[in-house]
Amino acid sequence: MNVLVRCLGMIVFITVLAGLVLLIGELIWYRLPAGTARRPGYGAGHLKRIALITGAGSGLGRAYARRIDRRVAKIDEIWLVGRREDRLQETADLLRKPVRCLALDLTKPESITSIRNEIHKEKIRVSFLVNCAGAGRTGLTKALPVREQIRMIELNCSAVVALTDVCLPYMQEGDHILNVCSSAAFQPLQRLNVYASTKAFLLRYTRALRHELLPDKIMVTAVCPYWIKDTEFIKKTEENNKEEIHSYPLASMVSSVAALSLVGCRLGLPVVTPGIVCTAHRIFSGLIPDVVLQYIWEGIRRL
Ligand SMILES: NC(=O)c1ccc[n+]([C@@H]2O[C@H](COP(=O)([O-])OP(=O)(O)OC[C@H]3O[C@@H](n4cnc5c(N)ncnc54)[C@H](OP(=O)(O)O)[C@@H]3O)[C@@H](O)[C@H]2O)c1
């Protein structure tokens, strides 16, 4: 028994150590002198460097726009995407750098085509792609209109895949992709089922994309926040279904989520959990079986 416990401890120790060594190796690789990446870079002359931010008319997307505007010197122009033009304009008014507002519904294929055309028209380098637009819905799966369920998949998954495809040819060594997932990605969540499933997809997609783009030194980061109380998200998510989740204990603030996740993203971390609750959730979801986690969630949602 003693030997078995020691062996198990050894295996855990070695895997954690291997994870750390590999992560440090990746972070060093990103910082090796410019020009060591596989991708030669495209185009000649000066390229306008843009940050393309979806969901930029409110909440976390707006906070990212403000921080990138002030703290990322290499960006020449910020492109803001969302459906409500007035909200994008409000964000634009807060920024110092030149801004372009694209009022588009990302669940529509023609919106993706329109972004593709805009990027293709100019000499552009997409230095920052922030996929932040997202939507959730609480409720029993059988009670939610299927159109709403599919819309979540289209926005939280398909639009991110499509935008990545649009932007990647215009990205180079040192550029960033930041995909806003959620701590909902860490386990199955009944009564938030489709939303949590879309974020689980996005987390896996982001991690694999990061690995594929390592040779190109394009840094890809998944951000997995816990509930954020000062955005429109919770209100919209529980619309018509206020009884499903009774409270949001220890919910975080958008400014700290944006700040921590941008630091992690610029460092080149694969996953950022910007807060204590989501970090604990990430650790425990790797140790506790899903069936147990689901009963814990059942308790939390009834608090
Ligand atoms: N708040 C939380 O508790 C929480 C926790 C974990 C993860 N997240 C994630 O954080 C991200 C940002 O959410 P938030 O908290 O900042 O909430 P939010 O204020 O509701 O932001 C969502 C943004 O997405 C945009 N959007 C929605 N549908 C769209 C569509 N079809 N096409 C284009 N844009 C669309 C919205 O703008 P328009 O309505 O103008 O289109 C809005 O600006 C989401 O991906 C969410 O899943 C949030």
PDBQT file of the ligand as one rigid body, heavy atoms in Angstrom, charges set to zero:
ROOT
HETATM    1  N1  LIG A 401     -19.975  37.932 -17.348  1.00  0.00    +0.000 N 
HETATM    2  C1  LIG A 401     -19.714  36.720 -16.931  1.00  0.00    +0.000 C 
HETATM    3  O1  LIG A 401     -20.144  36.281 -15.872  1.00  0.00    +0.000 OA
HETATM    4  C2  LIG A 401     -18.807  35.838 -17.770  1.00  0.00    +0.000 A 
HETATM    5  C3  LIG A 401     -18.163  34.764 -17.151  1.00  0.00    +0.000 A 
HETATM    6  C4  LIG A 401     -17.338  33.948 -17.913  1.00  0.00    +0.000 A 
HETATM    7  C5  LIG A 401     -17.162  34.197 -19.271  1.00  0.00    +0.000 A 
HETATM    8  N2  LIG A 401     -17.814  35.248 -19.841  1.00  0.00    +0.000 N 
HETATM    9  C6  LIG A 401     -17.606  35.462 -21.278  1.00  0.00    +0.000 C 
HETATM   10  O2  LIG A 401     -17.101  36.771 -21.464  1.00  0.00    +0.000 OA
HETATM   11  C7  LIG A 401     -17.426  37.225 -22.770  1.00  0.00    +0.000 C 
HETATM   12  C8  LIG A 401     -17.892  38.663 -22.675  1.00  0.00    +0.000 C 
HETATM   13  O3  LIG A 401     -19.054  38.722 -21.909  1.00  0.00    +0.000 OA
HETATM   14  P1  LIG A 401     -19.418  39.972 -20.990  1.00  0.00    +0.000 P 
HETATM   15  O4  LIG A 401     -19.426  39.505 -19.604  1.00  0.00    +0.000 OA
HETATM   16  O5  LIG A 401     -18.596  41.136 -21.358  1.00  0.00    +0.000 OA
HETATM   17  O6  LIG A 401     -20.949  40.193 -21.398  1.00  0.00    +0.000 OA
HETATM   18  P2  LIG A 401     -21.649  41.240 -22.351  1.00  0.00    +0.000 P 
HETATM   19  O7  LIG A 401     -21.494  42.609 -21.814  1.00  0.00    +0.000 OA
HETATM   20  O8  LIG A 401     -23.027  40.718 -22.586  1.00  0.00    +0.000 OA
HETATM   21  O9  LIG A 401     -20.811  41.142 -23.716  1.00  0.00    +0.000 OA
HETATM   22  C9  LIG A 401     -21.130  40.283 -24.760  1.00  0.00    +0.000 C 
HETATM   23  C10 LIG A 401     -20.835  41.020 -26.049  1.00  0.00    +0.000 C 
HETATM   24  O10 LIG A 401     -21.067  40.151 -27.153  1.00  0.00    +0.000 OA
HETATM   25  C11 LIG A 401     -21.697  40.890 -28.186  1.00  0.00    +0.000 C 
HETATM   26  N3  LIG A 401     -22.538  40.006 -28.995  1.00  0.00    +0.000 N 
HETATM   27  C12 LIG A 401     -23.566  39.245 -28.575  1.00  0.00    +0.000 A 
HETATM   28  N4  LIG A 401     -24.129  38.603 -29.598  1.00  0.00    +0.000 NA
HETATM   29  C13 LIG A 401     -23.425  38.976 -30.709  1.00  0.00    +0.000 A 
HETATM   30  C14 LIG A 401     -23.520  38.667 -32.091  1.00  0.00    +0.000 A 
HETATM   31  N5  LIG A 401     -24.465  37.821 -32.551  1.00  0.00    +0.000 N 
HETATM   32  N6  LIG A 401     -22.648  39.228 -32.957  1.00  0.00    +0.000 NA
HETATM   33  C15 LIG A 401     -21.704  40.103 -32.499  1.00  0.00    +0.000 A 
HETATM   34  N7  LIG A 401     -21.559  40.422 -31.207  1.00  0.00    +0.000 NA
HETATM   35  C16 LIG A 401     -22.408  39.872 -30.324  1.00  0.00    +0.000 A 
HETATM   36  C17 LIG A 401     -22.571  41.914 -27.434  1.00  0.00    +0.000 C 
HETATM   37  O11 LIG A 401     -22.783  43.088 -28.199  1.00  0.00    +0.000 OA
HETATM   38  P3  LIG A 401     -24.111  43.311 -29.092  1.00  0.00    +0.000 P 
HETATM   39  O12 LIG A 401     -25.258  42.870 -28.235  1.00  0.00    +0.000 OA
HETATM   40  O13 LIG A 401     -24.106  44.760 -29.393  1.00  0.00    +0.000 OA
HETATM   41  O14 LIG A 401     -23.926  42.476 -30.299  1.00  0.00    +0.000 OA
HETATM   42  C18 LIG A 401     -21.734  42.237 -26.219  1.00  0.00    +0.000 C 
HETATM   43  O15 LIG A 401     -20.940  43.375 -26.446  1.00  0.00    +0.000 OA
HETATM   44  C19 LIG A 401     -18.451  36.248 -23.328  1.00  0.00    +0.000 C 
HETATM   45  O16 LIG A 401     -17.814  35.410 -24.251  1.00  0.00    +0.000 OA
HETATM   46  C20 LIG A 401     -18.869  35.436 -22.111  1.00  0.00    +0.000 C 
HETATM   47  O17 LIG A 401     -19.222  34.114 -22.465  1.00  0.00    +0.000 OA
HETATM   48  C21 LIG A 401     -18.611  36.085 -19.129  1.00  0.00    +0.000 A 
ENDROOT
TORSDOF 0
